[in-house]
Amino acid sequence: MAKLSPIESEFESAEAAEAHDRWVREKVAQALADPAPSIPHDQVMADLQAVLDGHAPR
């Protein structure tokens, strides 16, 4: 994993960073407003582990 500098932005411009921030905030707002039942963390992790186990190197 690359070590990122806290001084340098991963975005090419302040506008790009702001657009990404708006996008993330909108996605979070949509997720919080979603009336669908939540999936417990343990279930998500178990499902992910099953996927990973199915793709293990042979």
C-alpha distance matrix in Angstrom:
0.0 3.8 6.5 9.1 12.7 15.1 17.8 16.5 16.5 14.4 17.8 20.4 23.2 24.4 26.1 22.9 21.3 24.6 24.9 21.5 22.6 25.9 24.5 22.4 25.5 27.7 25.6 25.7 29.4 30.0 28.3 30.4 33.5 33.1 36.1 34.7 34.3 31.0 29.2 28.6 25.1 26.1 27.4 24.2 22.2 24.9 24.9 21.2 21.6 24.5 22.6 19.9 22.8 24.4 21.5 21.0 21.1 24.7
3.8 0.0 3.8 6.1 9.6 12.5 14.6 13.1 13.6 11.8 15.4 17.6 20.5 21.8 23.8 20.9 19.4 22.9 23.5 20.4 21.6 25.1 24.0 22.2 25.2 27.6 26.0 26.2 29.8 30.7 29.4 31.3 34.4 34.3 37.5 36.4 36.3 33.0 31.6 31.2 27.7 29.1 30.3 27.1 25.3 28.2 28.1 24.4 25.1 28.0 25.9 23.4 26.4 27.8 24.9 24.6 24.5 28.0
6.5 3.8 0.0 3.8 6.7 9.5 11.9 11.2 12.4 11.6 15.4 17.7 20.1 21.0 23.5 21.0 19.0 22.3 23.5 20.6 21.2 24.9 24.4 22.4 25.0 27.8 26.5 26.3 29.8 31.2 29.9 31.5 34.7 35.0 38.2 37.3 37.1 33.7 32.5 31.8 28.3 29.9 31.5 28.4 26.6 29.7 30.0 26.4 27.0 30.2 28.4 25.9 28.8 30.6 27.9 27.4 27.5 31.1
9.1 6.1 3.8 0.0 3.8 6.4 8.6 7.7 8.7 8.3 12.1 14.5 16.5 17.3 19.9 17.6 15.5 18.8 20.3 17.6 18.2 21.9 21.7 19.9 22.5 25.3 24.4 24.4 27.6 29.2 28.3 29.8 32.9 33.5 36.8 36.3 36.3 33.1 32.3 31.9 28.6 30.6 32.1 28.8 27.5 30.8 30.8 27.4 28.5 31.6 29.7 27.5 30.8 32.3 29.7 29.6 30.0 33.7
12.7 9.6 6.7 3.8 0.0 3.8 5.3 5.4 7.8 9.1 12.4 14.4 15.9 16.3 19.4 17.8 15.5 18.7 20.7 18.6 18.7 22.5 22.9 21.3 23.4 26.5 26.1 25.9 28.9 30.8 30.2 31.3 34.4 35.3 38.7 38.5 38.6 35.4 34.9 34.4 31.2 33.3 35.0 31.8 30.6 34.1 34.2 30.8 32.0 35.1 33.3 31.2 34.4 36.0 33.4 33.4 33.7 37.4
15.1 12.5 9.5 6.4 3.8 0.0 3.8 5.7 7.4 9.7 12.5 14.8 15.4 14.9 18.2 17.1 14.2 16.8 19.4 17.3 16.8 20.5 21.4 19.7 21.3 24.6 24.5 24.0 26.7 29.0 28.5 29.3 32.3 33.6 37.0 37.1 37.2 34.0 33.8 33.3 30.2 32.6 34.5 31.4 30.4 34.0 34.2 31.1 32.5 35.7 34.1 32.2 35.5 37.2 34.9 35.0 35.7 39.4
17.8 14.6 11.9 8.6 5.3 3.8 0.0 3.8 6.6 9.8 11.9 13.3 13.6 13.3 16.9 16.3 13.8 16.5 19.3 17.9 17.6 21.1 22.4 21.2 22.7 25.9 26.2 25.9 28.5 30.8 30.7 31.5 34.3 35.8 39.2 39.5 39.9 36.9 36.8 36.6 33.6 36.1 37.8 34.7 33.8 37.4 37.5 34.3 35.8 39.0 37.1 35.3 38.7 40.2 37.8 38.0 38.5 42.2
16.5 13.1 11.2 7.7 5.4 5.7 3.8 0.0 3.8 6.6 8.6 9.9 10.9 11.5 14.8 13.7 11.8 15.0 17.2 15.9 16.3 19.8 20.6 19.9 21.8 24.7 24.9 25.1 27.7 29.7 29.8 31.0 33.6 34.8 38.4 38.6 39.2 36.3 36.2 36.2 33.3 35.9 37.2 33.8 33.1 36.7 36.3 33.1 34.8 37.7 35.6 33.9 37.3 38.6 35.9 36.4 36.8 40.4
16.5 13.6 12.4 8.7 7.8 7.4 6.6 3.8 0.0 3.8 5.2 7.4 8.2 8.7 11.6 10.2 8.1 11.5 13.5 12.1 12.8 16.2 16.9 16.4 18.5 21.1 21.4 21.9 24.4 26.3 26.5 27.9 30.3 31.5 35.2 35.4 36.3 33.5 33.6 33.9 31.3 34.0 35.1 31.6 31.3 34.8 34.2 31.1 33.1 35.9 33.6 32.3 35.8 36.9 34.4 35.2 35.8 39.5
14.4 11.8 11.6 8.3 9.1 9.7 9.8 6.6 3.8 0.0 3.8 6.7 8.9 10.2 12.1 9.5 8.2 11.9 12.9 10.9 12.4 15.7 15.6 15.1 17.8 20.1 19.9 20.8 23.6 24.9 25.0 26.8 29.3 30.0 33.7 33.6 34.6 31.9 31.7 32.2 29.5 32.1 32.9 29.3 29.0 32.4 31.6 28.4 30.4 33.0 30.5 29.3 32.9 33.7 31.1 32.0 32.6 36.3
17.8 15.4 15.4 12.1 12.4 12.5 11.9 8.6 5.2 3.8 0.0 3.8 5.5 7.2 8.6 6.0 5.6 9.4 10.1 8.9 11.0 13.8 13.9 14.3 16.8 18.7 19.0 20.4 22.7 24.0 24.7 26.5 28.5 29.5 33.2 33.4 34.7 32.4 32.5 33.4 31.1 33.9 34.4 30.8 30.9 34.3 33.1 30.1 32.5 34.8 32.2 31.3 35.0 35.5 33.0 34.3 35.0 38.6
20.4 17.6 17.7 14.5 14.4 14.8 13.3 9.9 7.4 6.7 3.8 0.0 3.8 7.2 8.4 6.5 7.8 11.0 11.5 11.4 13.8 16.0 16.3 17.3 19.7 21.2 21.8 23.5 25.6 26.7 27.7 29.6 31.4 32.4 36.2 36.4 38.0 35.7 35.9 37.0 34.7 37.5 37.9 34.2 34.4 37.7 36.4 33.3 35.7 37.9 35.1 34.2 37.9 38.2 35.6 36.9 37.3 40.9
23.2 20.5 20.1 16.5 15.9 15.4 13.6 10.9 8.2 8.9 5.5 3.8 0.0 3.8 5.3 5.2 6.4 8.7 9.9 10.8 12.5 14.4 15.5 16.8 18.6 20.1 21.4 22.9 24.5 26.0 27.3 28.9 30.5 31.9 35.7 36.3 38.0 35.9 36.5 37.6 35.5 38.5 39.0 35.4 35.8 39.2 38.0 35.1 37.7 40.0 37.3 36.6 40.3 40.7 38.3 39.7 40.3 44.0
24.4 21.8 21.0 17.3 16.3 14.9 13.3 11.5 8.7 10.2 7.2 7.2 3.8 0.0 3.8 5.4 5.0 6.1 8.5 9.9 10.4 12.2 14.2 15.3 16.4 18.3 20.0 21.1 22.4 24.3 25.7 26.9 28.5 30.2 34.0 34.9 36.5 34.4 35.4 36.4 34.4 37.7 38.3 34.8 35.4 38.9 37.8 35.2 37.9 40.2 37.8 37.2 41.0 41.6 39.4 40.8 41.8 45.5
26.1 23.8 23.5 19.9 19.4 18.2 16.9 14.8 11.6 12.1 8.6 8.4 5.3 3.8 0.0 3.8 5.4 5.0 6.1 8.6 9.7 10.5 12.2 14.2 15.2 16.4 18.3 20.0 20.9 22.4 24.3 25.7 26.8 28.5 32.2 33.3 35.2 33.5 34.6 36.0 34.3 37.7 37.9 34.5 35.4 38.8 37.4 35.0 37.9 40.0 37.4 37.2 41.0 41.2 39.2 40.9 42.0 45.6
22.9 20.9 21.0 17.6 17.8 17.1 16.3 13.7 10.2 9.5 6.0 6.5 5.2 5.4 3.8 0.0 3.8 5.4 5.1 6.2 8.6 9.9 10.5 12.3 14.2 15.3 16.6 18.4 19.9 21.1 22.6 24.4 25.7 27.0 30.8 31.5 33.3 31.4 32.2 33.6 31.8 35.0 35.2 31.6 32.4 35.7 34.2 31.7 34.6 36.6 33.9 33.7 37.4 37.6 35.5 37.3 38.3 41.9
21.3 19.4 19.0 15.5 15.5 14.2 13.8 11.8 8.1 8.2 5.6 7.8 6.4 5.0 5.4 3.8 0.0 3.8 5.5 5.2 6.2 8.7 9.9 10.6 12.3 14.2 15.4 16.6 18.3 20.0 21.2 22.6 24.3 25.8 29.6 30.3 31.8 29.7 30.4 31.5 29.6 32.8 33.3 29.8 30.5 34.0 32.8 30.3 33.0 35.4 33.0 32.5 36.3 36.9 34.8 36.4 37.6 41.3
24.6 22.9 22.3 18.8 18.7 16.8 16.5 15.0 11.5 11.9 9.4 11.0 8.7 6.1 5.0 5.4 3.8 0.0 3.8 5.4 5.0 6.2 8.6 9.9 10.5 12.2 14.2 15.3 16.3 18.3 20.0 21.0 22.4 24.3 28.0 29.1 30.8 29.0 30.2 31.5 30.0 33.4 33.8 30.5 31.5 35.0 33.8 31.6 34.6 36.8 34.5 34.4 38.2 38.7 37.0 38.7 40.2 43.8
24.9 23.5 23.5 20.3 20.7 19.4 19.3 17.2 13.5 12.9 10.1 11.5 9.9 8.5 6.1 5.1 5.5 3.8 0.0 3.8 5.4 5.1 6.2 8.7 9.9 10.6 12.4 14.3 15.3 16.5 18.4 20.0 21.1 22.5 26.3 27.3 29.3 27.7 28.9 30.6 29.3 32.7 32.6 29.3 30.6 33.9 32.3 30.2 33.4 35.3 32.8 33.0 36.8 36.9 35.2 37.3 38.8 42.4
21.5 20.4 20.6 17.6 18.6 17.3 17.9 15.9 12.1 10.9 8.9 11.4 10.8 9.9 8.6 6.2 5.2 5.4 3.8 0.0 3.8 5.4 5.0 6.2 8.6 9.8 10.6 12.3 14.2 15.3 16.5 18.4 19.9 21.1 24.9 25.5 27.2 25.3 26.1 27.6 26.0 29.3 29.4 25.9 27.0 30.4 28.9 26.7 29.8 31.8 29.4 29.4 33.2 33.5 31.8 33.7 35.3 38.9
22.6 21.6 21.2 18.2 18.7 16.8 17.6 16.3 12.8 12.4 11.0 13.8 12.5 10.4 9.7 8.6 6.2 5.0 5.4 3.8 0.0 3.8 5.4 5.2 6.1 8.6 9.9 10.6 12.2 14.2 15.4 16.5 18.3 20.0 23.7 24.7 26.2 24.2 25.3 26.5 25.0 28.5 28.9 25.7 26.8 30.4 29.2 27.2 30.2 32.5 30.4 30.5 34.2 34.8 33.4 35.2 36.9 40.6
25.9 25.1 24.9 21.9 22.5 20.5 21.1 19.8 16.2 15.7 13.8 16.0 14.4 12.2 10.5 9.9 8.7 6.2 5.1 5.4 3.8 0.0 3.8 5.5 5.1 6.1 8.6 9.9 10.4 12.2 14.2 15.3 16.4 18.2 21.9 23.3 25.2 23.7 25.3 27.0 26.0 29.6 29.6 26.5 28.1 31.5 30.1 28.4 31.7 33.6 31.5 32.0 35.7 36.1 34.9 36.9 38.9 42.5
24.5 24.0 24.4 21.7 22.9 21.4 22.4 20.6 16.9 15.6 13.9 16.3 15.5 14.2 12.2 10.5 9.9 8.6 6.2 5.0 5.4 3.8 0.0 3.8 5.5 5.2 6.2 8.7 9.9 10.6 12.4 14.3 15.4 16.5 20.3 21.1 23.2 21.7 23.0 24.9 24.0 27.5 27.1 23.9 25.6 28.8 27.1 25.5 28.8 30.5 28.3 29.0 32.6 32.8 31.6 33.9 35.8 39.3
22.4 22.2 22.4 19.9 21.3 19.7 21.2 19.9 16.4 15.1 14.3 17.3 16.8 15.3 14.2 12.3 10.6 9.9 8.7 6.2 5.2 5.5 3.8 0.0 3.8 5.4 5.1 6.2 8.6 9.9 10.6 12.3 14.2 15.4 19.1 19.7 21.2 19.3 20.4 22.0 20.7 24.3 24.3 21.1 22.6 26.0 24.7 22.9 26.2 28.2 26.2 26.7 30.4 30.9 29.8 31.8 33.9 37.5
25.5 25.2 25.0 22.5 23.4 21.3 22.7 21.8 18.5 17.8 16.8 19.7 18.6 16.4 15.2 14.2 12.3 10.5 9.9 8.6 6.1 5.1 5.5 3.8 0.0 3.8 5.5 5.1 6.1 8.6 9.9 10.5 12.2 14.2 17.8 19.1 20.7 19.0 20.7 22.2 21.4 25.1 25.3 22.4 24.2 27.6 26.5 25.1 28.4 30.4 28.8 29.4 32.9 33.6 32.8 34.8 37.1 40.7
27.7 27.6 27.8 25.3 26.5 24.6 25.9 24.7 21.1 20.1 18.7 21.2 20.1 18.3 16.4 15.3 14.2 12.2 10.6 9.8 8.6 6.1 5.2 5.4 3.8 0.0 3.8 5.4 5.0 6.1 8.6 9.9 10.5 12.2 15.9 17.3 19.5 18.4 20.4 22.4 22.1 25.8 25.4 22.6 24.9 27.9 26.4 25.3 28.8 30.4 28.6 29.7 33.2 33.5 32.8 35.2 37.6 41.0
25.6 26.0 26.5 24.4 26.1 24.5 26.2 24.9 21.4 19.9 19.0 21.8 21.4 20.0 18.3 16.6 15.4 14.2 12.4 10.6 9.9 8.6 6.2 5.1 5.5 3.8 0.0 3.8 5.5 5.1 6.2 8.7 9.9 10.5 14.3 15.0 16.9 15.6 17.2 19.3 18.9 22.5 21.9 19.0 21.3 24.3 22.6 21.6 25.1 26.6 24.9 26.1 29.5 29.7 29.2 31.6 34.1 37.4
25.7 26.2 26.3 24.4 25.9 24.0 25.9 25.1 21.9 20.8 20.4 23.5 22.9 21.1 20.0 18.4 16.6 15.3 14.3 12.3 10.6 9.9 8.7 6.2 5.1 5.4 3.8 0.0 3.8 5.4 5.0 6.1 8.6 9.9 13.4 14.3 15.6 13.9 15.7 17.4 16.9 20.7 20.6 18.0 20.2 23.3 22.2 21.4 24.7 26.5 25.2 26.3 29.6 30.2 29.9 32.0 34.7 38.1
29.4 29.8 29.8 27.6 28.9 26.7 28.5 27.7 24.4 23.6 22.7 25.6 24.5 22.4 20.9 19.9 18.3 16.3 15.3 14.2 12.2 10.4 9.9 8.6 6.1 5.0 5.5 3.8 0.0 3.8 5.4 5.2 6.1 8.6 12.0 13.9 15.6 14.7 17.2 19.1 19.3 23.1 22.8 20.6 23.1 26.0 24.8 24.4 27.8 29.4 28.2 29.5 32.7 33.2 33.1 35.4 38.1 41.5
30.0 30.7 31.2 29.2 30.8 29.0 30.8 29.7 26.3 24.9 24.0 26.7 26.0 24.3 22.4 21.1 20.0 18.3 16.5 15.3 14.2 12.2 10.6 9.9 8.6 6.1 5.1 5.4 3.8 0.0 3.8 5.5 5.1 6.1 9.8 11.3 13.7 13.3 15.8 18.3 18.9 22.5 21.6 19.3 22.2 24.8 23.2 23.0 26.6 27.7 26.4 28.1 31.2 31.4 31.4 34.0 36.8 39.9
28.3 29.4 29.9 28.3 30.2 28.5 30.7 29.8 26.5 25.0 24.7 27.7 27.3 25.7 24.3 22.6 21.2 20.0 18.4 16.5 15.4 14.2 12.4 10.6 9.9 8.6 6.2 5.0 5.4 3.8 0.0 3.8 5.4 5.2 8.7 9.3 11.0 9.9 12.2 14.6 15.1 18.7 17.9 15.8 18.6 21.2 19.8 19.8 23.3 24.5 23.5 25.2 28.2 28.6 28.8 31.2 34.2 37.3
30.4 31.3 31.5 29.8 31.3 29.3 31.5 31.0 27.9 26.8 26.5 29.6 28.9 26.9 25.7 24.4 22.6 21.0 20.0 18.4 16.5 15.3 14.3 12.3 10.5 9.9 8.7 6.1 5.2 5.5 3.8 0.0 3.8 5.6 8.2 9.9 11.0 9.9 12.9 14.8 15.6 19.3 19.0 17.3 20.1 22.8 21.9 22.0 25.3 26.7 26.1 27.7 30.6 31.3 31.7 33.9 37.0 40.1
33.5 34.4 34.7 32.9 34.4 32.3 34.3 33.6 30.3 29.3 28.5 31.4 30.5 28.5 26.8 25.7 24.3 22.4 21.1 19.9 18.3 16.4 15.4 14.2 12.2 10.5 9.9 8.6 6.1 5.1 5.4 3.8 0.0 3.8 6.2 9.0 11.1 11.4 14.7 17.1 18.5 21.9 21.1 19.7 22.8 25.1 23.9 24.4 27.8 28.8 28.1 30.1 32.9 33.2 33.8 36.2 39.3 42.3
33.1 34.3 35.0 33.5 35.3 33.6 35.8 34.8 31.5 30.0 29.5 32.4 31.9 30.2 28.5 27.0 25.8 24.3 22.5 21.1 20.0 18.2 16.5 15.4 14.2 12.2 10.5 9.9 8.6 6.1 5.2 5.6 3.8 0.0 3.8 5.5 8.3 9.1 12.2 15.1 16.8 20.0 18.7 17.3 20.7 22.7 21.1 21.9 25.4 26.0 25.3 27.6 30.2 30.3 31.1 33.7 36.9 39.7
36.1 37.5 38.2 36.8 38.7 37.0 39.2 38.4 35.2 33.7 33.2 36.2 35.7 34.0 32.2 30.8 29.6 28.0 26.3 24.9 23.7 21.9 20.3 19.1 17.8 15.9 14.3 13.4 12.0 9.8 8.7 8.2 6.2 3.8 0.0 3.8 6.4 8.6 12.0 14.9 17.4 20.2 18.7 18.1 21.6 23.1 21.7 23.1 26.4 26.7 26.5 29.0 31.2 31.3 32.5 35.1 38.5 41.1
34.7 36.4 37.3 36.3 38.5 37.1 39.5 38.6 35.4 33.6 33.4 36.4 36.3 34.9 33.3 31.5 30.3 29.1 27.3 25.5 24.7 23.3 21.1 19.7 19.1 17.3 15.0 14.3 13.9 11.3 9.3 9.9 9.0 5.5 3.8 0.0 3.8 6.4 9.2 12.5 15.1 17.6 15.6 15.1 18.8 19.9 18.3 20.0 23.2 23.3 23.1 25.8 27.9 27.9 29.3 31.9 35.3 37.8
34.3 36.3 37.1 36.3 38.6 37.2 39.9 39.2 36.3 34.6 34.7 38.0 38.0 36.5 35.2 33.3 31.8 30.8 29.3 27.2 26.2 25.2 23.2 21.2 20.7 19.5 16.9 15.6 15.6 13.7 11.0 11.0 11.1 8.3 6.4 3.8 0.0 3.8 6.6 9.4 12.5 14.7 12.9 13.1 16.7 17.6 16.6 18.6 21.4 21.7 22.1 24.7 26.5 26.8 28.5 30.8 34.4 36.8
31.0 33.0 33.7 33.1 35.4 34.0 36.9 36.3 33.5 31.9 32.4 35.7 35.9 34.4 33.5 31.4 29.7 29.0 27.7 25.3 24.2 23.7 21.7 19.3 19.0 18.4 15.6 13.9 14.7 13.3 9.9 9.9 11.4 9.1 8.6 6.4 3.8 0.0 3.8 6.3 9.0 11.6 10.4 10.3 13.6 15.0 14.4 16.0 18.8 19.6 20.0 22.2 24.2 25.0 26.4 28.5 32.0 34.6
29.2 31.6 32.5 32.3 34.9 33.8 36.8 36.2 33.6 31.7 32.5 35.9 36.5 35.4 34.6 32.2 30.4 30.2 28.9 26.1 25.3 25.3 23.0 20.4 20.7 20.4 17.2 15.7 17.2 15.8 12.2 12.9 14.7 12.2 12.0 9.2 6.6 3.8 0.0 3.8 6.4 8.4 6.7 6.7 10.2 11.3 10.8 12.6 15.2 15.9 16.7 18.8 20.6 21.5 23.1 25.0 28.6 31.1
28.6 31.2 31.8 31.9 34.4 33.3 36.6 36.2 33.9 32.2 33.4 37.0 37.6 36.4 36.0 33.6 31.5 31.5 30.6 27.6 26.5 27.0 24.9 22.0 22.2 22.4 19.3 17.4 19.1 18.3 14.6 14.8 17.1 15.1 14.9 12.5 9.4 6.3 3.8 0.0 3.8 5.5 5.4 6.5 8.8 10.1 10.9 12.6 14.4 15.7 17.1 18.7 20.1 21.7 23.4 24.7 28.4 30.9
25.1 27.7 28.3 28.6 31.2 30.2 33.6 33.3 31.3 29.5 31.1 34.7 35.5 34.4 34.3 31.8 29.6 30.0 29.3 26.0 25.0 26.0 24.0 20.7 21.4 22.1 18.9 16.9 19.3 18.9 15.1 15.6 18.5 16.8 17.4 15.1 12.5 9.0 6.4 3.8 0.0 3.8 5.4 5.1 6.2 8.6 9.9 10.6 12.2 14.3 15.5 16.4 18.1 20.1 21.4 22.4 25.9 28.6
26.1 29.1 29.9 30.6 33.3 32.6 36.1 35.9 34.0 32.1 33.9 37.5 38.5 37.7 37.7 35.0 32.8 33.4 32.7 29.3 28.5 29.6 27.5 24.3 25.1 25.8 22.5 20.7 23.1 22.5 18.7 19.3 21.9 20.0 20.2 17.6 14.7 11.6 8.4 5.5 3.8 0.0 3.8 5.5 5.1 6.1 8.6 9.9 10.4 12.3 14.4 15.2 16.2 18.4 20.1 20.8 24.5 26.8
27.4 30.3 31.5 32.1 35.0 34.5 37.8 37.2 35.1 32.9 34.4 37.9 39.0 38.3 37.9 35.2 33.3 33.8 32.6 29.4 28.9 29.6 27.1 24.3 25.3 25.4 21.9 20.6 22.8 21.6 17.9 19.0 21.1 18.7 18.7 15.6 12.9 10.4 6.7 5.4 5.4 3.8 0.0 3.8 5.4 5.0 6.1 8.5 9.8 10.6 12.5 14.2 15.2 16.7 18.8 20.1 23.8 26.0
24.2 27.1 28.4 28.8 31.8 31.4 34.7 33.8 31.6 29.3 30.8 34.2 35.4 34.8 34.5 31.6 29.8 30.5 29.3 25.9 25.7 26.5 23.9 21.1 22.4 22.6 19.0 18.0 20.6 19.3 15.8 17.3 19.7 17.3 18.1 15.1 13.1 10.3 6.7 6.5 5.1 5.5 3.8 0.0 3.8 5.5 5.1 6.1 8.6 9.9 10.7 12.3 14.2 15.6 17.0 18.5 22.1 24.7
22.2 25.3 26.6 27.5 30.6 30.4 33.8 33.1 31.3 29.0 30.9 34.4 35.8 35.4 35.4 32.4 30.5 31.5 30.6 27.0 26.8 28.1 25.6 22.6 24.2 24.9 21.3 20.2 23.1 22.2 18.6 20.1 22.8 20.7 21.6 18.8 16.7 13.6 10.2 8.8 6.2 5.1 5.4 3.8 0.0 3.8 5.4 5.0 6.1 8.6 9.9 10.4 12.0 14.2 15.4 16.3 19.8 22.5
24.9 28.2 29.7 30.8 34.1 34.0 37.4 36.7 34.8 32.4 34.3 37.7 39.2 38.9 38.8 35.7 34.0 35.0 33.9 30.4 30.4 31.5 28.8 26.0 27.6 27.9 24.3 23.3 26.0 24.8 21.2 22.8 25.1 22.7 23.1 19.9 17.6 15.0 11.3 10.1 8.6 6.1 5.0 5.5 3.8 0.0 3.8 5.4 5.1 6.3 8.8 9.8 10.4 12.4 14.5 15.3 19.1 21.2
24.9 28.1 30.0 30.8 34.2 34.2 37.5 36.3 34.2 31.6 33.1 36.4 38.0 37.8 37.4 34.2 32.8 33.8 32.3 28.9 29.2 30.1 27.1 24.7 26.5 26.4 22.6 22.2 24.8 23.2 19.8 21.9 23.9 21.1 21.7 18.3 16.6 14.4 10.8 10.9 9.9 8.6 6.1 5.1 5.4 3.8 0.0 3.8 5.5 5.2 6.5 8.8 9.9 10.9 12.9 14.6 18.4 20.6
21.2 24.4 26.4 27.4 30.8 31.1 34.3 33.1 31.1 28.4 30.1 33.3 35.1 35.2 35.0 31.7 30.3 31.6 30.2 26.7 27.2 28.4 25.5 22.9 25.1 25.3 21.6 21.4 24.4 23.0 19.8 22.0 24.4 21.9 23.1 20.0 18.6 16.0 12.6 12.6 10.6 9.9 8.5 6.1 5.0 5.4 3.8 0.0 3.8 5.4 5.1 6.2 8.5 9.9 10.9 12.5 16.0 18.7
21.6 25.1 27.0 28.5 32.0 32.5 35.8 34.8 33.1 30.4 32.5 35.7 37.7 37.9 37.9 34.6 33.0 34.6 33.4 29.8 30.2 31.7 28.8 26.2 28.4 28.8 25.1 24.7 27.8 26.6 23.3 25.3 27.8 25.4 26.4 23.2 21.4 18.8 15.2 14.4 12.2 10.4 9.8 8.6 6.1 5.1 5.5 3.8 0.0 3.8 5.4 5.0 6.0 8.5 9.9 10.4 14.1 16.5
24.5 28.0 30.2 31.6 35.1 35.7 39.0 37.7 35.9 33.0 34.8 37.9 40.0 40.2 40.0 36.6 35.4 36.8 35.3 31.8 32.5 33.6 30.5 28.2 30.4 30.4 26.6 26.5 29.4 27.7 24.5 26.7 28.8 26.0 26.7 23.3 21.7 19.6 15.9 15.7 14.3 12.3 10.6 9.9 8.6 6.3 5.2 5.4 3.8 0.0 3.8 5.5 5.1 6.3 8.9 10.1 13.9 15.7
22.6 25.9 28.4 29.7 33.3 34.1 37.1 35.6 33.6 30.5 32.2 35.1 37.3 37.8 37.4 33.9 33.0 34.5 32.8 29.4 30.4 31.5 28.3 26.2 28.8 28.6 24.9 25.2 28.2 26.4 23.5 26.1 28.1 25.3 26.5 23.1 22.1 20.0 16.7 17.1 15.5 14.4 12.5 10.7 9.9 8.8 6.5 5.1 5.4 3.8 0.0 3.8 5.4 5.1 6.6 9.0 12.5 14.8
19.9 23.4 25.9 27.5 31.2 32.2 35.3 33.9 32.3 29.3 31.3 34.2 36.6 37.2 37.2 33.7 32.5 34.4 33.0 29.4 30.5 32.0 29.0 26.7 29.4 29.7 26.1 26.3 29.5 28.1 25.2 27.7 30.1 27.6 29.0 25.8 24.7 22.2 18.8 18.7 16.4 15.2 14.2 12.3 10.4 9.8 8.8 6.2 5.0 5.5 3.8 0.0 3.8 5.3 5.1 6.3 9.8 12.6
22.8 26.4 28.8 30.8 34.4 35.5 38.7 37.3 35.8 32.9 35.0 37.9 40.3 41.0 41.0 37.4 36.3 38.2 36.8 33.2 34.2 35.7 32.6 30.4 32.9 33.2 29.5 29.6 32.7 31.2 28.2 30.6 32.9 30.2 31.2 27.9 26.5 24.2 20.6 20.1 18.1 16.2 15.2 14.2 12.0 10.4 9.9 8.5 6.0 5.1 5.4 3.8 0.0 3.8 5.4 5.3 9.1 10.8
24.4 27.8 30.6 32.3 36.0 37.2 40.2 38.6 36.9 33.7 35.5 38.2 40.7 41.6 41.2 37.6 36.9 38.7 36.9 33.5 34.8 36.1 32.8 30.9 33.6 33.5 29.7 30.2 33.2 31.4 28.6 31.3 33.2 30.3 31.3 27.9 26.8 25.0 21.5 21.7 20.1 18.4 16.7 15.6 14.2 12.4 10.9 9.9 8.5 6.3 5.1 5.3 3.8 0.0 3.8 5.8 9.0 10.3
21.5 24.9 27.9 29.7 33.4 34.9 37.8 35.9 34.4 31.1 33.0 35.6 38.3 39.4 39.2 35.5 34.8 37.0 35.2 31.8 33.4 34.9 31.6 29.8 32.8 32.8 29.2 29.9 33.1 31.4 28.8 31.7 33.8 31.1 32.5 29.3 28.5 26.4 23.1 23.4 21.4 20.1 18.8 17.0 15.4 14.5 12.9 10.9 9.9 8.9 6.6 5.1 5.4 3.8 0.0 3.8 6.4 8.7
21.0 24.6 27.4 29.6 33.4 35.0 38.0 36.4 35.2 32.0 34.3 36.9 39.7 40.8 40.9 37.3 36.4 38.7 37.3 33.7 35.2 36.9 33.9 31.8 34.8 35.2 31.6 32.0 35.4 34.0 31.2 33.9 36.2 33.7 35.1 31.9 30.8 28.5 25.0 24.7 22.4 20.8 20.1 18.5 16.3 15.3 14.6 12.5 10.4 10.1 9.0 6.3 5.3 5.8 3.8 0.0 3.8 6.3
21.1 24.5 27.5 30.0 33.7 35.7 38.5 36.8 35.8 32.6 35.0 37.3 40.3 41.8 42.0 38.3 37.6 40.2 38.8 35.3 36.9 38.9 35.8 33.9 37.1 37.6 34.1 34.7 38.1 36.8 34.2 37.0 39.3 36.9 38.5 35.3 34.4 32.0 28.6 28.4 25.9 24.5 23.8 22.1 19.8 19.1 18.4 16.0 14.1 13.9 12.5 9.8 9.1 9.0 6.4 3.8 0.0 3.8
24.7 28.0 31.1 33.7 37.4 39.4 42.2 40.4 39.5 36.3 38.6 40.9 44.0 45.5 45.6 41.9 41.3 43.8 42.4 38.9 40.6 42.5 39.3 37.5 40.7 41.0 37.4 38.1 41.5 39.9 37.3 40.1 42.3 39.7 41.1 37.8 36.8 34.6 31.1 30.9 28.6 26.8 26.0 24.7 22.5 21.2 20.6 18.7 16.5 15.7 14.8 12.6 10.8 10.3 8.7 6.3 3.8 0.0
